[in-house]
């Protein structure tokens, strides 16, 4: 499925769940899953993962190319403004979503850093997108944003990535989550239910059109799905 999706111009992200990586947690387990997904971002030309910087750079250079094809040379005084215009059309598309304003601001920071060949600033934006800022103060000091990706909202950023990737010339984002059995093995019933609730939220989002250009495929053993005591089927709405 991974190769099939990449061959059709989708970006693919995959993660295996584990005791440290869940869909929902209070001690960084949700964020750990997000980090794994983002570090495994893959495209056809970078199938082994780590494609985030490649995707961002290609997005900007493709737009520069479009402006050239439309008849404006790079040495034309109007070139930079036309590129910026097209960049902002993509950025404004995500701005209205949950956490979209911060996401859009970071994309524009990346664009400016790209133009200035400022590798340090680019690196800081990528660090933020990877969910590697531990405190809001650190993010504010280095990037001027007060938001960071957390256990509570990481999935909102996956939805933002899907929308952005569509605007950046891909078909969308396919997320592959394996080893669901690790949710089944969570000893505390309440923690387990919170994780199943998260699956239900994702399912409802995709069903109700609240997660555009995003496909999610999860896999686990038959037992972790149909066990009515602690599997997915223990959660009435999912069954």
PESUL-V332181 format. One record per residue. N is the residue number from 1. RES is the residue in three letters. PSI is psi in radians with two decimals (none if undefined). OMEGA is omega in whole degrees, 0 to 359 (NA if undefined). D_CENTER is the distance of its C-alpha to the mean C-alpha in Angstrom with 1 decimal. Layout:
# PESUL-V332181
n={N/N}
res={RES/RES}
psi={PSI/PSI}
omega={OMEGA/OMEGA}
d_center={D_CENTER/D_CENTER}
This chain:
# PESUL-V332181
n={1/2/3/4/5/6/7/8/9/10/11/12/13/14/15/16/17/18/19/20/21/22/23/24/25/26/27/28/29/30/31/32/33/34/35/36/37/38/39/40/41/42/43/44/45/46/47/48/49/50/51/52/53/54/55/56/57/58/59/60/61/62/63/64/65/66/67/68/69/70/71/72/73/74/75/76/77/78/79/80/81/82/83/84/85/86/87/88/89/90/91/92/93/94/95/96/97/98/99/100/101/102/103/104/105/106/107/108/109/110/111/112/113/114/115/116/117/118/119/120/121/122/123/124/125/126/127/128/129/130/131/132/133/134/135/136/137/138/139/140/141/142/143/144/145/146/147/148/149/150/151/152/153/154/155/156/157/158/159/160/161/162/163/164/165/166/167/168/169/170/171/172/173/174/175/176/177/178/179/180/181/182/183/184/185/186/187/188/189/190/191/192/193/194/195/196/197/198/199/200/201/202/203/204/205/206/207/208/209/210/211/212/213/214/215/216/217/218/219/220/221/222/223/224/225/226/227/228/229/230/231/232/233/234/235/236/237/238/239}
res={UNK/UNK/UNK/UNK/UNK/UNK/UNK/UNK/UNK/UNK/UNK/UNK/UNK/UNK/UNK/UNK/UNK/UNK/UNK/UNK/UNK/UNK/UNK/UNK/UNK/UNK/UNK/UNK/UNK/UNK/UNK/UNK/UNK/UNK/UNK/UNK/UNK/UNK/UNK/UNK/UNK/UNK/UNK/UNK/UNK/UNK/UNK/UNK/UNK/UNK/UNK/UNK/UNK/UNK/UNK/UNK/UNK/UNK/UNK/UNK/UNK/UNK/UNK/UNK/UNK/UNK/UNK/UNK/UNK/UNK/UNK/UNK/UNK/UNK/UNK/UNK/UNK/UNK/UNK/UNK/UNK/UNK/UNK/UNK/UNK/UNK/UNK/UNK/UNK/UNK/UNK/UNK/UNK/UNK/UNK/UNK/UNK/UNK/UNK/UNK/UNK/UNK/UNK/UNK/UNK/UNK/UNK/UNK/UNK/UNK/UNK/UNK/UNK/UNK/UNK/UNK/UNK/UNK/UNK/UNK/UNK/UNK/UNK/UNK/UNK/UNK/UNK/UNK/UNK/UNK/UNK/UNK/UNK/UNK/UNK/UNK/UNK/UNK/UNK/UNK/UNK/UNK/UNK/UNK/UNK/UNK/UNK/UNK/UNK/UNK/UNK/UNK/UNK/UNK/UNK/UNK/UNK/UNK/UNK/UNK/UNK/UNK/UNK/UNK/UNK/UNK/UNK/UNK/UNK/UNK/UNK/UNK/UNK/UNK/UNK/UNK/UNK/UNK/UNK/UNK/UNK/UNK/UNK/UNK/UNK/UNK/UNK/UNK/UNK/UNK/UNK/UNK/UNK/UNK/UNK/UNK/UNK/UNK/UNK/UNK/UNK/UNK/UNK/UNK/UNK/UNK/UNK/UNK/UNK/UNK/UNK/UNK/UNK/UNK/UNK/UNK/UNK/UNK/UNK/UNK/UNK/UNK/UNK/UNK/UNK/UNK/UNK/UNK/UNK/UNK/UNK/UNK/UNK/UNK/UNK/UNK/UNK/UNK/UNK}
psi={-0.70/-0.93/-0.68/-0.81/-0.78/-0.63/-0.38/0.43/0.51/2.64/2.43/2.40/2.36/2.65/2.49/2.31/2.74/3.12/-0.49/-0.25/1.96/3.12/-0.43/2.36/2.94/-0.11/0.71/0.08/-0.61/-0.78/-0.65/-0.64/-0.76/-0.82/-0.71/-0.77/-0.82/-0.65/-0.35/0.21/2.23/2.56/3.01/-0.68/-0.15/1.17/-0.21/0.10/-3.13/0.54/0.09/-0.90/-0.72/-0.79/-0.82/-0.78/-0.71/-0.66/-0.83/-0.77/-0.55/-0.70/-0.70/-0.71/-0.73/-0.70/-0.68/-0.81/-0.60/-0.09/0.19/2.10/2.65/-0.46/0.00/2.35/-0.46/-0.16/-0.91/-0.73/-0.68/-0.69/-0.82/-0.69/-0.82/-0.64/-0.79/-0.41/-0.72/-0.77/-0.74/-0.34/-0.52/-0.23/-0.55/-0.13/2.93/2.23/0.20/-0.55/-0.81/-0.72/-0.77/-0.70/-0.72/-0.64/-0.72/-0.56/-0.73/-0.75/-0.79/-0.71/-0.63/-0.80/-0.66/-0.02/0.68/1.59/-0.56/-0.80/-0.71/-0.77/-0.67/-0.70/-0.76/-0.70/-0.73/-0.84/-0.53/-0.07/0.55/-0.02/2.24/-0.52/2.70/-0.59/-0.72/-0.75/-0.68/-0.72/-0.70/-0.46/-0.21/0.28/2.58/-0.10/2.59/2.77/2.30/3.04/-0.65/-0.57/0.18/-0.62/-0.54/-0.63/-0.50/-0.72/-0.68/-0.74/-0.75/-0.79/-0.76/-0.78/-0.63/-0.80/-0.43/0.14/0.05/2.92/-0.48/-2.82/2.28/2.12/2.19/2.10/2.10/2.99/0.77/-0.34/-0.42/-0.37/-0.69/-0.58/-0.11/2.15/-0.56/2.15/-0.69/-0.75/-0.69/-0.82/-0.69/-0.68/-0.69/-0.60/-0.67/-0.70/-0.74/-0.71/-0.74/-0.75/-0.84/-0.70/-0.82/-0.62/-0.63/0.15/0.39/0.02/1.43/2.50/0.44/2.24/2.38/2.20/2.16/2.52/2.55/3.07/2.71/-0.70/-0.73/-0.25/-0.93/0.10/2.08/-0.13/-0.79/0.01/-3.00/-0.60/-0.15/-0.24/1.86/-0.86/-0.63/-0.67/none}
omega={179/183/179/182/180/178/178/173/169/168/182/174/179/179/170/174/181/176/180/182/178/176/184/178/180/183/175/183/178/179/179/177/178/181/180/179/183/180/178/178/184/172/185/183/177/188/184/178/179/188/186/181/177/181/182/181/181/178/182/182/176/179/176/179/179/181/177/181/180/172/179/182/180/180/177/180/183/188/184/182/180/177/181/179/182/177/183/175/178/183/184/179/181/189/184/181/177/183/184/182/180/180/180/180/180/176/180/174/180/180/180/179/178/180/183/185/181/185/181/179/177/180/179/178/179/177/179/180/180/179/186/174/184/181/178/181/180/180/180/181/186/187/182/176/182/181/168/178/183/175/188/191/186/183/176/181/175/178/178/178/182/180/179/183/176/179/182/173/176/179/182/184/174/181/180/180/183/177/176/181/178/173/178/183/180/186/184/184/183/178/179/181/179/179/178/177/179/177/180/179/179/180/181/179/183/181/186/177/179/180/184/173/181/174/181/177/179/179/179/181/177/182/183/176/193/173/186/181/182/177/178/183/175/179/191/185/180/180/NA}
d_center={18.6/16.1/18.7/19.6/16.2/15.8/19.4/18.6/16.1/12.9/10.0/10.0/8.2/10.9/12.3/15.8/16.6/19.5/21.6/19.2/15.9/15.9/13.9/16.0/18.2/20.1/20.3/16.8/16.2/13.1/11.6/12.9/11.0/7.6/9.3/10.5/7.5/6.2/10.0/10.5/8.5/11.6/13.5/17.2/18.5/16.5/16.5/16.8/13.3/12.6/11.9/9.6/13.0/14.5/12.0/12.6/16.2/16.8/15.5/18.1/20.8/20.5/21.1/24.0/25.3/25.3/27.3/29.7/30.1/30.8/33.7/32.9/33.5/31.5/34.8/35.2/35.0/32.8/30.2/27.9/28.1/27.3/24.2/23.1/23.8/21.6/18.7/19.1/19.3/15.6/14.8/17.0/15.3/12.4/14.9/16.4/13.4/13.2/12.3/12.2/15.1/13.7/10.6/13.2/15.6/13.4/13.0/16.7/17.5/15.9/18.0/21.1/20.7/20.5/23.7/25.4/24.5/23.5/21.7/21.7/19.9/17.3/17.0/16.6/13.7/11.9/13.1/11.6/8.0/8.7/10.1/13.5/15.5/17.8/19.6/19.3/22.5/21.1/18.3/20.9/23.4/21.2/19.1/20.8/18.0/18.8/15.4/13.4/10.5/12.9/13.8/14.4/11.4/8.3/7.7/8.2/5.3/3.3/6.3/6.4/4.1/6.4/9.2/9.0/9.0/11.9/13.6/13.3/15.4/13.4/14.1/10.6/8.1/9.9/9.0/12.2/13.4/16.9/19.7/19.7/23.2/22.0/21.5/24.9/26.3/25.3/28.9/28.5/28.5/26.9/23.8/23.7/23.9/21.1/18.8/20.3/19.9/16.1/16.4/18.7/16.4/13.7/16.7/18.2/15.2/15.0/18.8/19.4/17.2/15.0/11.7/12.4/11.6/9.7/11.8/11.9/14.7/16.2/19.4/22.1/25.9/28.1/29.5/26.2/25.7/29.3/30.9/31.9/32.5/29.1/26.9/24.6/27.9/28.9/26.6/28.7/26.1/24.1/27.4}
